[in-house]
């Protein structure tokens, strides 16, 4: 089966791989220098969500809390600006008994009784947060390992490394953007990361499956043409899938507010990267292994 018009994806693979490598290095630099802004889920502390009756600024809230000896509190607008809703994160929550009452009293002292409403209060101990953070990273690592085993079992060794490299690329770039923007990394974002892993591997499998179907004609000389044909044959399905998902995520990003806003942002970035990596990372890795691995093994055996 040949398509009348084919986009030469593989022709430009080295340029796009270089761009991906550069973006991955930059993302890792942000993760290592700025670090991830762990939420109370992973760091411990308390998060309180307040709604105000009148418009207020983050700086005014921080000032009111500082006057009440609650220094170090992080105040972030929560949801739409017109909602006048704010999230207040306090790391050393265990130092304050009845934290919600203390914070409410401090805010009412500045804006008046009945002008603020405590909607949500969450508290996580530092030991629990550290344990959750450890388990979160283990969940991501185990997910990647299981994907490697699955691809190796369903296809063969030539396919598996490219799929795992693509997965790591998607997760690292998403985390790098979150580190750069200073977005909170919490359990919701971890769920988004694991969803990205699942979507990315699904998109890669679709391309790999078509390559395997066309595999009866693959040789070292024509493998680039076969892989490029396979990508083009699955392109319409890929575009339809990613566009329909992205449209839903855009609506959640614009109207969801709060933690849904950041969750949708992570998914939008990860799903775009997942589609990109399936074409420009996983497939070229397969080509490279198919063409060079037998020669490398033969050279090692001669030694």
Backbone torsions as a table, in degrees:
resi	resn	phi	psi	omega
1	UNK	NA	126.3	178.1
2	UNK	-124.1	142.2	177.9
3	UNK	-90.5	144.8	179.9
4	UNK	-64.0	-40.6	178.5
5	UNK	-126.8	124.8	179.0
6	UNK	-122.4	137.4	175.9
7	UNK	-82.8	127.8	-176.4
8	UNK	-79.6	70.5	-178.1
9	UNK	-60.7	-48.9	-174.4
10	UNK	-67.5	-25.3	179.2
11	UNK	-58.4	-34.3	-176.2
12	UNK	-105.1	20.5	-172.5
13	UNK	-62.1	-39.8	-174.8
14	UNK	-69.5	-36.2	176.9
15	UNK	-64.4	-45.2	-177.4
16	UNK	-73.3	-32.0	174.8
17	UNK	-66.0	-40.0	177.6
18	UNK	-62.4	-40.7	177.9
19	UNK	-64.3	-43.9	179.4
20	UNK	-62.6	-41.2	179.3
21	UNK	-63.3	-42.2	179.0
22	UNK	-64.0	-43.4	179.3
23	UNK	-64.7	-37.3	178.9
24	UNK	-65.9	-41.6	178.3
25	UNK	-63.4	-43.3	178.6
26	UNK	-62.9	-43.3	179.1
27	UNK	-61.2	-44.0	178.4
28	UNK	-63.3	-36.6	178.6
29	UNK	-63.3	-42.2	177.9
30	UNK	-65.4	-40.1	-179.7
31	UNK	-64.1	-40.2	-176.6
32	UNK	-79.4	-32.3	-177.4
33	UNK	-89.6	-53.5	-179.9
34	UNK	-81.7	-31.6	-178.6
35	UNK	76.1	163.8	177.4
36	UNK	-83.8	140.1	178.6
37	UNK	-85.3	82.0	-176.5
38	UNK	-64.2	136.5	175.9
39	UNK	-79.5	-179.9	-178.7
40	UNK	-64.6	-20.5	177.3
41	UNK	-58.5	-37.1	-174.1
42	UNK	-108.7	-14.7	-175.8
43	UNK	-114.9	-18.1	-176.2
44	UNK	87.3	156.4	-178.8
45	UNK	128.1	-161.2	-178.7
46	UNK	-132.5	147.3	175.0
47	UNK	-129.5	126.0	179.7
48	UNK	-122.1	136.7	178.6
49	UNK	-111.3	122.3	-178.7
50	UNK	-118.3	145.7	170.8
51	UNK	-115.5	131.5	-178.1
52	UNK	-101.8	150.1	178.8
53	UNK	-76.9	-24.5	-179.0
54	UNK	-128.7	160.7	179.1
55	UNK	-63.1	133.6	176.6
56	UNK	-136.9	165.7	179.9
57	UNK	-109.3	153.6	179.7
58	UNK	-58.0	-41.0	-179.0
59	UNK	-62.0	-36.5	178.9
60	UNK	-66.7	-38.4	178.9
61	UNK	-66.7	-44.1	178.7
62	UNK	-60.6	-38.9	178.1
63	UNK	-64.0	-41.3	179.4
64	UNK	-65.2	-37.9	179.5
65	UNK	-71.4	-35.8	178.6
66	UNK	-65.1	-37.9	177.5
67	UNK	-63.2	-27.8	179.6
68	UNK	-93.1	17.3	178.8
69	UNK	61.8	36.1	174.0
70	UNK	-113.0	52.6	-177.9
71	UNK	-69.6	154.5	179.9
72	UNK	86.8	2.3	178.6
73	UNK	-71.6	140.5	178.7
74	UNK	-106.6	122.2	-176.5
75	UNK	-112.3	127.1	-179.3
76	UNK	-134.0	136.5	176.4
77	UNK	-63.9	138.1	-173.1
78	UNK	-120.3	112.8	-179.0
79	UNK	86.4	-155.5	-178.6
80	UNK	-74.4	152.7	-177.6
81	UNK	-61.8	-37.2	-177.7
82	UNK	-68.5	-17.0	-179.1
83	UNK	-74.9	-21.0	-177.8
84	UNK	54.7	43.2	-178.5
85	UNK	-113.2	136.6	-176.5
86	UNK	-134.0	145.2	174.2
87	UNK	-102.6	126.9	179.9
88	UNK	-113.8	118.8	-178.8
89	UNK	-110.4	126.3	-179.7
90	UNK	-124.8	119.3	-173.7
91	UNK	-71.6	-52.5	-175.2
92	UNK	-90.5	62.8	-175.9
93	UNK	-68.8	-26.2	-176.3
94	UNK	-68.0	-14.2	179.7
95	UNK	-77.8	-11.6	-175.2
96	UNK	-121.6	118.5	175.7
97	UNK	-75.1	140.8	-179.9
98	UNK	49.8	59.6	-173.8
99	UNK	-57.8	-41.3	-178.5
100	UNK	-58.7	-42.0	179.3
101	UNK	-67.1	-38.1	179.5
102	UNK	-64.5	-46.4	-178.9
103	UNK	-66.6	-43.1	179.4
104	UNK	-60.9	-42.5	179.4
105	UNK	-62.7	-40.2	-180.0
106	UNK	-65.1	-39.8	-179.5
107	UNK	-72.5	-40.5	179.6
108	UNK	-69.0	-28.0	177.4
109	UNK	-64.1	-33.5	-178.3
110	UNK	-87.4	-39.1	-174.2
111	UNK	-109.9	-5.4	177.6
112	UNK	102.9	150.0	-179.5
113	UNK	-64.7	139.0	177.6
114	UNK	81.7	2.6	-178.6
115	UNK	-92.0	-9.9	179.4
116	UNK	-129.5	148.8	179.5
117	UNK	-129.4	124.3	176.2
118	UNK	-81.8	113.5	-176.3
119	UNK	-94.8	-38.0	-176.1
120	UNK	-142.7	140.6	174.2
121	UNK	-138.6	120.5	179.9
122	UNK	-124.9	136.1	179.6
123	UNK	-133.5	132.2	177.9
124	UNK	-132.5	129.9	178.2
125	UNK	-69.4	153.8	-178.2
126	UNK	-61.6	-36.9	179.3
127	UNK	-67.8	-41.4	178.3
128	UNK	-64.4	-42.0	179.1
129	UNK	-61.4	-42.7	178.7
130	UNK	-63.2	-40.6	179.4
131	UNK	-66.9	-40.1	177.8
132	UNK	-64.1	-38.7	179.5
133	UNK	-64.3	-42.1	178.1
134	UNK	-62.1	-45.4	-179.8
135	UNK	-67.0	-31.5	179.1
136	UNK	-63.5	-46.4	179.1
137	UNK	-66.5	-37.7	177.5
138	UNK	-63.6	-36.5	178.8
139	UNK	-62.2	-43.4	179.7
140	UNK	-66.3	-44.2	-178.9
141	UNK	-63.3	-45.4	180.0
142	UNK	-65.0	-36.1	178.2
143	UNK	-61.8	-43.6	179.9
144	UNK	-65.7	-42.7	179.8
145	UNK	-62.3	-43.7	179.5
146	UNK	-64.0	-37.3	176.7
147	UNK	-63.4	-40.7	178.0
148	UNK	-60.0	-45.3	179.7
149	UNK	-63.8	-43.4	-178.5
150	UNK	-62.5	-46.9	-179.0
151	UNK	-64.7	-42.2	178.9
152	UNK	-61.4	-36.1	179.6
153	UNK	-75.0	-43.5	-175.4
154	UNK	-75.3	-35.4	-178.4
155	UNK	-113.1	-109.2	174.0
156	UNK	-158.7	-177.7	-173.9
157	UNK	-60.8	-33.7	-177.0
158	UNK	-62.7	-28.2	-177.9
159	UNK	-84.2	-39.6	-168.0
160	UNK	-60.0	-48.8	-177.2
161	UNK	-58.9	-40.0	179.5
162	UNK	-63.0	-38.2	178.7
163	UNK	-64.8	-41.1	-179.6
164	UNK	-70.5	-39.8	176.4
165	UNK	-60.6	-40.7	178.2
166	UNK	-63.4	-41.5	178.3
167	UNK	-61.1	-47.1	-179.7
168	UNK	-62.6	-39.0	177.8
169	UNK	-59.2	-46.0	-177.2
170	UNK	-65.4	-45.3	-178.0
171	UNK	-67.7	-43.6	-177.5
172	UNK	-64.3	-44.0	-179.2
173	UNK	-65.9	-41.3	177.9
174	UNK	-62.0	-45.1	178.5
175	UNK	-65.7	-36.9	179.0
176	UNK	-63.2	-40.6	177.9
177	UNK	-65.7	-39.1	177.7
178	UNK	-65.7	-38.0	176.9
179	UNK	-65.6	-42.0	-179.8
180	UNK	-63.7	-42.9	-178.7
181	UNK	-80.4	-11.7	-177.6
182	UNK	71.7	22.5	179.9
183	UNK	-70.7	148.3	-178.4
184	UNK	-71.4	132.7	177.7
185	UNK	-103.6	106.3	-176.6
186	UNK	-129.5	-168.0	-177.6
187	UNK	-62.8	-33.3	178.3
188	UNK	-64.3	-40.3	179.4
189	UNK	-71.4	-34.9	174.7
190	UNK	-60.5	-42.9	177.1
191	UNK	-60.1	-39.0	177.6
192	UNK	-63.4	-41.5	-179.8
193	UNK	-61.5	-44.4	179.9
194	UNK	-67.1	-34.2	175.9
195	UNK	-66.7	-38.7	177.7
196	UNK	-62.0	-42.6	177.4
197	UNK	-58.1	-45.4	179.9
198	UNK	-64.4	-43.4	-179.8
199	UNK	-66.3	-44.3	-177.3
200	UNK	-60.5	-45.1	-178.9
201	UNK	-68.4	-33.8	177.2
202	UNK	-63.9	-44.2	179.7
203	UNK	-65.2	-38.9	179.1
204	UNK	-66.8	-40.1	-179.7
205	UNK	-62.8	-36.8	179.4
206	UNK	-60.1	-44.8	178.5
207	UNK	-67.5	-45.3	-178.9
208	UNK	-62.0	-37.8	-179.7
209	UNK	-62.9	-40.3	178.5
210	UNK	-69.9	-35.6	176.1
211	UNK	-61.8	-41.6	179.8
212	UNK	-65.2	-38.2	178.1
213	UNK	-63.5	-35.7	178.8
214	UNK	-89.9	5.2	-172.1
215	UNK	-68.6	-17.1	-178.4
216	UNK	-63.6	-20.9	-177.4
217	UNK	-107.0	7.3	-175.5
218	UNK	-77.8	132.6	168.7
219	UNK	-133.5	172.6	179.3
220	UNK	-62.8	-28.3	-176.7
221	UNK	-81.1	-34.3	-174.6
222	UNK	-109.0	8.9	-174.4
223	UNK	-61.0	-35.8	179.2
224	UNK	-63.0	-40.8	-180.0
225	UNK	-67.0	-40.6	-179.1
226	UNK	-65.9	-43.7	179.7
227	UNK	-65.6	-42.5	179.4
228	UNK	-63.9	-39.2	176.3
229	UNK	-62.6	-43.0	-178.9
230	UNK	-63.5	-40.9	178.2
231	UNK	-62.7	-44.1	179.8
232	UNK	-66.5	-34.3	179.2
233	UNK	-67.6	-28.3	180.0
234	UNK	-100.2	1.2	-171.9
235	UNK	-64.2	-43.2	-177.0
236	UNK	-62.2	-41.5	178.2
237	UNK	-64.1	-42.1	179.9
238	UNK	-61.3	-46.0	-177.8
239	UNK	-64.6	-45.5	-179.6
240	UNK	-61.0	-44.4	-178.4
241	UNK	-62.5	-51.0	-174.7
242	UNK	-68.8	-35.0	-179.8
243	UNK	-68.0	-43.1	-179.4
244	UNK	-64.6	-40.5	178.2
245	UNK	-67.0	-43.1	-177.8
246	UNK	-65.0	-34.2	178.2
247	UNK	-62.6	-42.8	177.6
248	UNK	-64.7	-43.2	-179.0
249	UNK	-65.2	-35.2	178.1
250	UNK	-63.1	-41.6	178.3
251	UNK	-63.6	-44.3	177.9
252	UNK	-63.2	-40.5	-179.5
253	UNK	-62.6	-41.4	-176.5
254	UNK	-80.3	-34.9	-171.9
255	UNK	-115.3	-11.9	-174.2
256	UNK	-69.7	-44.5	-179.6
257	UNK	71.8	163.1	174.7
258	UNK	59.0	-140.4	-177.3
259	UNK	-67.1	-26.3	177.5
260	UNK	-63.7	-32.8	179.0
261	UNK	-60.4	-50.4	-179.0
262	UNK	-70.4	-35.7	176.7
263	UNK	-60.4	-46.5	179.7
264	UNK	-64.4	-38.6	178.5
265	UNK	-61.0	-46.2	179.1
266	UNK	-60.8	-42.7	-179.5
267	UNK	-66.5	-40.4	179.5
268	UNK	-61.5	-46.0	179.4
269	UNK	-64.5	-48.8	-176.3
270	UNK	-64.7	-39.1	-179.4
271	UNK	-69.3	-37.8	175.8
272	UNK	-63.7	-46.2	178.9
273	UNK	-63.0	-37.5	-179.8
274	UNK	-63.3	-41.1	177.3
275	UNK	-66.8	-44.5	-179.9
276	UNK	-61.7	-47.2	-174.7
277	UNK	-68.7	-30.2	178.4
278	UNK	-62.2	-34.6	-177.5
279	UNK	-88.0	-48.1	-168.2
280	UNK	-101.6	-3.6	177.9
281	UNK	-122.7	-56.7	-177.0
282	UNK	-62.6	-46.0	-177.4
283	UNK	-66.6	-46.7	175.9
284	UNK	-61.2	-35.6	176.9
285	UNK	-61.5	-40.3	177.7
286	UNK	-62.4	-43.6	179.5
287	UNK	-60.9	-46.2	-178.8
288	UNK	-61.8	-43.2	179.5
289	UNK	-67.8	-41.8	-178.6
290	UNK	-61.3	-39.8	-174.8
291	UNK	-84.3	-30.4	-170.0
292	UNK	-111.5	-23.8	-176.2
293	UNK	-62.5	-46.0	178.2
294	UNK	-58.6	-38.8	179.1
295	UNK	-65.8	-38.2	179.7
296	UNK	-66.5	-43.0	177.9
297	UNK	-62.0	-43.2	179.7
298	UNK	-63.0	-39.3	178.6
299	UNK	-65.6	-39.5	178.9
300	UNK	-67.6	-37.4	179.5
301	UNK	-67.4	-34.1	178.4
302	UNK	-66.1	-29.3	178.5
303	UNK	-75.4	NA	NA
